[in-house]
Each structure stands twice: as structure tokens, then as C-alpha cells.
Amino acid sequence: MEKAGREIEEETDSGDVKRWINTALSQISRMDNNQGSRILENCGRECAKSHNLSADAEKIRNGVEDQNDLDLLFDEYKDKIYHHSPRLYKKGKTIYLAYHQCGCPLVADDNVDDPFFCHCTTGYTKERFETLFDRPVQVVLKSSILRGDKICLQIISIE
């Protein structure tokens, strides 16, 4: 059995992987009642957890004196995680997060070209900021590189 697995692995090229992933995304995108969006959002949440981003947000939250001070939490997060990058900014109660290239290795490795996949990043972002603020957030993907935009721009609203 182990030998057969290696043979399949050796015969599979990146084009096969890309076709498989994009076919799966195409099928998931057709699910009723935003079910496909929720599946990818949950995948993004798990990705954030697996990269310890939720743990980092929780550590920042637990390290501030007033955990209800959303401005303080945001400033600490921007300092410690984004090193004061202008990609993460806040206007009033709205947070903006911009990327000039997709940070997902599946996209960077050219395995994904279906813009439906971007629902994954909204879950990734929700997980981090909901952990940081300890309350629900809404994430809207305003622009997306996979949709042909020059940048990915997420708008984060704290509920």
C-alpha cells in the first residue's frame, strides 16, 4: 500500500492538483444558502489557528490592562503583529486590511485561481480579530487579487 501511494504521488503533477482544487471550489460555490461560503470561512478559521494567529491575538488581549479598550487592543495588535504597517489601519470603528499580494501559499504556488476561495481569507481574518476583541466581527472583502483587483482589501467591523 505504501508503494502505491508513492507511485500516485510521483505521477501527480501540479496541474492535477490545481484542477482538483479548482473543481472542488467550483462545486462548493454552487451549494445553497451560503453553505459553501461558510465551509471555506471555517477552513480559514482553522488555518489561522494552525498558524498560531489566534494564540498570538489571545496573548495580546491577555497582555493589556483594559481588555474592553478596542483602540488599545488594535494598537497593540498592529504594533506586535503588523509592526505598524500601513496595510492595517483604522478609521473610526472600521478596520481596513490591505494586501498587495495574496499571502495564501495555495494561491502563491498557483494551485488556486477561483475567486470563491477568498471566502477562506474572511474566516482567517474573522478568527484573528474575534479572538483579539473577544466579540464577533464582520469581514467584507472589498477587493481581491483573484477577482482581478490590484489589491485585496478587507473591511472589518466590530459588532
Residue pairs with C-beta under 8 A, 6 or more apart in sequence:
14 109
14 110
14 111
17 111
18 110
18 111
18 112
18 113
21 106
21 111
21 112
21 114
22 112
22 113
22 114
25 40
25 112
25 114
25 116
25 117
26 114
26 116
28 36
28 39
28 40
28 116
29 36
29 114
29 116
30 36
31 39
36 116
36 119
37 119
40 116
40 117
40 119
40 120
40 123
41 119
41 120
41 122
41 123
41 126
42 123
43 120
43 123
44 119
44 120
44 121
44 122
44 123
44 124
44 125
44 126
44 127
45 123
45 124
45 126
45 127
47 120
47 123
47 124
48 54
48 123
48 124
48 125
48 127
48 128
49 55
49 127
53 124
53 127
53 128
54 127
54 128
54 131
56 80
56 81
56 128
57 77
57 81
57 128
57 129
57 131
57 132
58 131
58 132
60 73
60 76
60 77
60 80
60 81
60 132
61 67
61 73
61 131
61 132
61 133
61 134
63 76
64 72
64 73
64 76
66 72
67 73
67 134
70 93
70 133
70 158
71 90
73 132
73 133
74 90
74 95
74 132
77 88
77 132
78 84
78 85
78 88
82 88
87 97
87 98
87 99
87 100
88 95
88 96
88 97
88 98
89 95
89 96
90 96
93 157
93 158
94 155
94 156
94 157
95 129
95 155
95 156
95 157
95 158
96 153
96 154
96 155
96 156
97 125
97 153
97 154
97 156
98 151
98 152
98 153
98 154
99 145
99 151
99 152
100 150
100 151
101 108
101 145
102 108
102 145
102 146
102 152
104 112
104 117
104 120
104 121
106 112
106 117
107 117
107 145
107 146
112 146
113 146
114 146
115 144
115 146
115 147
117 146
118 141
118 144
118 146
118 147
118 152
121 141
121 152
121 154
122 139
122 140
122 141
122 154
125 137
125 139
125 154
125 156
126 137
126 139
129 137
129 139
129 156
129 158
130 136
130 137
133 158
135 158
135 159
136 159
137 156
137 157
137 158
137 159
138 156
138 157
138 159
139 154
139 155
139 156
139 157
140 154
140 155
140 157
141 152
141 153
141 154
142 153
142 154
142 155
143 149
143 150
143 151
143 152
143 153
144 152
145 151
145 152
